Amino acid sequence: MAFKIVVLGGKERKADEDGFIQQPELWDEAVALDLAKQDGIGEMTDDHWEVVNYIRNYWLKLEIAPLIRRLCKETKKDIDTIYDLFPSGPADGACKIAGSPTPTGCT
């Protein structure tokens, strides 16, 4: 897999061809804001952060992204709301913004 160097949060990061950072330990809110802008999200609301922080914490504990069913249940947001918040979807949008590597669970 090829990686590229991108600037997120004012610092260089390694990302895969889909833009997922490859050093999740270097993630912070500034990185999330830059990734959100790249994904066409103008402003991160409390609802955005709730989803992102849930995914982030889940990934930190289990090193896998949550399944969409669990994400919806735990955040009390239905799938339509998730797509309203993250137009590119839970994996390509929310999981990327949360700083997880390319997800295997968040689909």
C-alpha positions in Angstrom: 0.0 0.0 0.0 1.3 3.4 -0.9 1.4 6.2 1.6 1.6 9.9 1.1 2.6 12.8 3.4 -0.2 15.2 4.1 -0.5 18.3 6.3 -3.3 18.0 8.9 -3.6 20.1 12.0 -0.5 22.0 10.9 1.7 19.0 11.0 2.9 16.4 8.5 1.1 13.0 8.7 1.3 9.8 6.8 -2.0 8.9 5.0 -3.1 6.1 2.7 -4.4 6.7 -0.8 -7.9 7.2 0.7 -6.7 9.9 3.1 -6.9 7.8 6.3 -4.0 8.7 8.6 -1.7 5.9 9.4 -0.5 7.1 12.8 -3.7 7.3 14.8 -1.7 8.3 17.9 -1.0 11.6 16.2 -4.7 12.4 15.8 -6.1 15.4 17.6 -9.1 17.8 17.1 -7.1 20.0 14.7 -6.6 16.9 12.5 -10.3 16.1 12.7 -11.3 19.6 11.7 -9.0 19.5 8.6 -10.3 16.1 7.6 -13.9 17.3 8.0 -13.1 20.3 5.8 -11.7 18.0 3.2 -14.9 15.9 3.4 -17.0 19.0 2.8 -18.2 19.5 6.4 -18.1 23.2 7.1 -18.6 23.1 10.8 -18.3 20.2 13.3 -21.3 20.4 15.5 -21.8 18.6 18.9 -23.5 15.8 17.0 -20.5 15.4 14.7 -18.2 15.3 17.7 -20.4 12.8 19.5 -20.1 10.4 16.6 -16.4 11.0 16.1 -15.5 10.7 19.7 -17.5 7.4 20.0 -15.7 6.0 17.0 -12.3 7.2 18.3 -12.8 5.8 21.8 -14.1 2.5 20.4 -11.1 2.2 18.2 -8.7 3.0 21.0 -10.1 0.2 23.1 -10.5 -2.5 20.4 -8.4 -1.3 17.5 -11.3 -1.8 15.1 -14.1 0.6 14.1 -17.6 -0.1 15.4 -20.2 -1.7 13.2 -22.7 0.9 12.0 -25.5 -0.8 14.0 -23.5 -0.4 17.2 -22.6 3.2 16.3 -26.3 4.1 15.7 -27.4 2.4 18.9 -24.8 3.9 21.1 -25.1 7.4 19.8 -28.9 7.2 19.4 -28.6 8.4 15.8 -30.2 6.5 13.0 -28.4 5.7 9.8 -30.0 8.7 7.9 -28.7 11.1 10.6 -25.2 9.6 10.3 -25.3 10.2 6.5 -26.7 13.7 7.1 -23.7 14.4 9.4 -21.1 12.6 7.2 -22.2 12.7 3.6 -19.5 10.3 2.5 -20.7 7.8 5.1 -19.7 6.3 8.4 -16.5 4.7 7.1 -15.2 7.1 4.5 -16.3 10.1 6.5 -16.8 9.6 10.2 -14.1 6.9 10.7 -11.6 8.9 8.7 -12.3 12.1 10.7 -12.0 10.1 14.0 -8.5 9.2 13.0 -8.9 5.5 12.7 -6.9 3.7 10.0 -8.8 2.3 7.0 -11.7 0.7 8.8 -12.7 -2.9 8.7 -15.7 -2.6 10.9 -17.3 0.8 10.3 -19.2 -0.1 7.2 
